Amino acid sequence: MTYVSGFLLAVSDENRERYRAHAEAAWPVFRDLGCLSLRECWGADVPDGKVTSFPMAVKKAEGESVVFSWMEWPDRATADRAFAAMMSDPRMAELGEMPFDGMRMMWGGFETLVDRRA
């Protein structure tokens, strides 16, 4: 059963291209470690909420956008091995500093419950 690693974060609008390039450069590492697909989605319709919302969750500031991303893996074991291996993979260090505040990033692993595609 596929496994999904999901991420929610805020990125400065002026860092949009830098973020995209960082994600593109990281993809070969993820792919080589078993990742099946990577999606990086820049917020286009992400309203503020009154009680909860994506912007509130990441403490989005003026001039930032919410980014929602996920990585699909064949299974949790592959994802767990990949994340452990990334820590020592020299290609990750070559990527340099992340173009966002990692302290405001949320992430988690999810087992697929329903998967339908047209």
N, C-alpha and C positions, 0 to 999 in steps of 0.2 A: 504494500500500500504506500502511495507517495506520501511524502512528509514535506511540510512547508515551513520555512523560516521567514517570519514576517517582521517588518521594521517600520517604525513611524518616527519621523524626525522633522525638524525645522532647518531650512537652509536659507541663507541670505540670498535675496534675488540677484545680487551682483555676482554671486558664486554659482549661478545655475550652470554655466558652461563648464566651469571647473569641476563641479559635482558630476556632470555627465561624463566628462573625460576621465575622472577618477573611477567611476563605475565601469566604463568601457575598458580601462586598463586592468581592473581587477577581474573582469570576466574570465580571461584565460586561466587564472589561478583557480577560480571556483569550478570552472569546467573540468580542468585537469584533476580536481579532487572529487569529481563525481556529480556536480550540480547539473541538473537537466535543463533548467531555464532560470533566467533572471529578469525581473521586471522592476524598473525604476520609474515611478509615476509622479510627475510634478503636479501639485494641486491646482486645479482649474476652477472648481466649484466647491469650496471648503468653508462653509459659513461658520461664524462664531456662534457658540451656543450660550444658553443661559445657565445650564446646570453642568453639562458635559459637551465636549466637542473635540475634534482633532486639534484645532488651534490651542484650546485650553490644555489639552494633554501634553503638548510639546512646549508649552509656554511661548508660543509664537509671538515674536516682536514685530513692530512696524518694519516693513522692508524685507520680511521673510515670507517664505512659502512653506506649506506642509508638503513633505514627500512621503509617499506610501510605497513600500517596495516589498518584494518577496522573492524567495529563491525556492525552487522546487527540487526535491531530492528523491531518489528512488525509495528511500526508507530512512528512518531515524538513525540507524547505525551508520549509514554513509554520511549523513549530516554531522553527527557527533565526531566521527573520525576526521572529517574535513575541517571543522572548526578547531579541533586540537592541532591538526597539521598546519593550519594557517599561521599559528603563533610562531612557528619556527621556519616558515617558508620565506626565504630571502626576497622573493618577488613582492611580498606584501610590504616589506620595509622599503623597497624601491618606490612604492607608490607615494611615499611622503605623508605629510600631515593631512588628515581628513578635512574636507572643506565644510565642516559643520561642527557644532558643539555636541560632542558625544554624551555629555551629561544629560542632555534633554532628549536622547534617543530612547525609544522603547523597542524591545524585541521579544520574540517568543517563538516557540516551536509548536506546530499544529499538525495533528493527524487529519488526513483528508476524510471528510464525512460524506460529502456529495461531490461528484465531479461529472458534469455534463457539458458537452460541447456540441456546437452545431457543425 
